[in-house]
Structures are given as structure tokens and as C-alpha cells.
Amino acid sequence: MTVALKGKKTYTEEAKYVINGEGVIVSLKKKLLDCELPYITTYQTFNQGSIDLSYHFFHAYLQPELSEYDTWFNVKDNQLVLGVSVKDSNKVEYYYAQFIAYLIENHGLRIDKQLEADKWLMPHIRPGCTLITVYGGGW
């Protein structure tokens, strides 16, 4: 493998394996495969408030009018976690507002205060994509 260190010096290394720790952006993988990899933008908020849904479950919604991928509600550390995933990051606010309106109308959502918001990327999992799931790992 040949790399340019900080865009300056070219360096060649022989290796049986290459371990890449650059996360979901995987610039190295894109360069090796010479392609763009699709991503999903996820956005979630942590809130004080209440809702007429069980706090013991993770609730996922797949309705296309609520997102381009999926939406969810769960409770963590006594906070309501409300999230939406989209293919086009410019549509996060629109779909988040749609999801909040849906929860208000159908499940009595009340947000007293938004405490935090997170936004990140994840690989777009498509049909035919192999997933490995481990149960009871004891980790």
C-alpha cells in the first residue's frame, strides 16, 4: 500500500492486513474502491417531558412520511430520546418536525425542555447487505 503522509511524503508499506480506524467516513475505503459510499444522517434529541408510550421499549417507526429511513423513541436515563434518520441531511429538520407532530397527535408527546441533540453518520444498510448480530456476548 502506498500513502501520502499529511499530503507531503509518499510512503510504501508491505502489509498482510490494513486496519483502518477512521470510522464511518472511511476515506481510505472510498479511495481503494474508487466509489462514493452512501450514508444515513441520524439526528436525535434528549428531552424532559412525557409521552403515552411504554418507557420499557424501543419504539421504531418506518412510515415514509416520518423519515427517509427510520425514526425512533426510547427512554434513557429518564430522558425521552426522539430520533430520525434521513438519506438527505438537508431534510433532517423537516422530518424531525413531522415525527414530533406525529407523536404529539398520536401519543400525547409533551416536551418540557430539550437537553441535548446529537447528529452523526452511519452506513446506509441496503437489501443484500450482510449484518452480523451477536447475542449474549457477555461484554
N, C-alpha and C positions, 0 to 999 in steps of 0.2 A: 504494500500500500504506500502511496506517495501522498504526503500532506504538505501544505504550506503553513508554517507556524506564524501566527499573527500576520499573515499575508506577506511575509518577508522571505524567509529562507525555506527552500524546498527540502524535505527530509524524506528518505525512503526507509521503510522498516519491513522486514520479513516477519510474518506472524501467522500462526496457525489459526488463532481466533482474534477477533477485534471486539472489544467490549465498549459499548457506547453508552454513556450516562447523560446524554443531553435532553432526556425527557421526550415529551410528545412532539416537539418541533422536528426532531430527527433530521437535522440538516445534512448529516453525513449520509443517512439512508437515501434521502432525496437525490443527493449527488451521485451515489452509487447506482441507483435505479434510473436516474435521469428522468424523473417524473415529479409531478405535484401530488401530494397525498392529501385527501380530503379530511377536514376536521369538523368537529361539532363544537360550538361555543356553548358553555354552560354558565348559567348565572343563578345564584341563589341568595336569599336573604334570611337572616336570623332575626326573629321578631318576638316581642312581648305581645300577648293577645290571647285570643281563644278561637276555637272552631268546633263545630259539631261533628267531629270525626274522632275515631279511636286514636289515642296517643300511643297505643301499643303496636301500631303497624306502620309500614312504609307504604304510602298510597301513591301509585303511579298512574298517569293518565296519558293515553296515546291518541286522543282526538286531534285530528289535523287542524281544527280551528283554535286549539290551545298552544300548538307549537309545531315546529318543523321536524321534531324528533320525539321528545317526551317531556312531561312535566311531573313534578312530584311534591308531596307534602309528607313530612315526618316531624318528630319532636326529638330534639337533642338538648340535653342539659336544661330542660324545662323551657326551651325556646321553640317557637314554630319555625320550621325550615321550609321555605317555599322556593321551588326552583323550576327553571325552564331551560330547555336545550334547543338550539337552532343551528341550521346549516349556514345561514347568512347572519353574521354578527350584527349587522345594521338593524335586524329585526328583533333583537333581544327585548328592548323596551316595549314594543308593540305586543309581543306575545306574553310577556310578563304581566302587562296590564290586562290582557284578555284572561289569563289564568286567575289573577286576583279577582276580577269581576265575576268569573265563574264560581269561585269558592265563596265569595260573599253571597251571591244569589242562591246557590245550591246547598251550601254547608255552613252558612252563618259565620263566615270568617270575620273576625274583628282584629285589626292590628292597632295596638295601643302605641307601640314605638318600634321602629326598625333599629336594631342594634348594630348590624354588620351586613356587608354584602361581599360576596365572592364571585369572581369571574375567571374561568380558565378554559383551556382547550383539551379535547380528548379525541382520539382517533374515531373516525366515522365507521361504525361497525355495520357492515352491509351483509346481505344474504351471501352465504358461501364462506364467510369469514370464520375461521376456526377459533373457538374460545376454549380455554382450559379452566375448569372450575374445580376447586379443591374443597372438600367438605371435611369438617372435623380435624383440621390440621394441628391443633394444639400449639399455635404460635403465639 
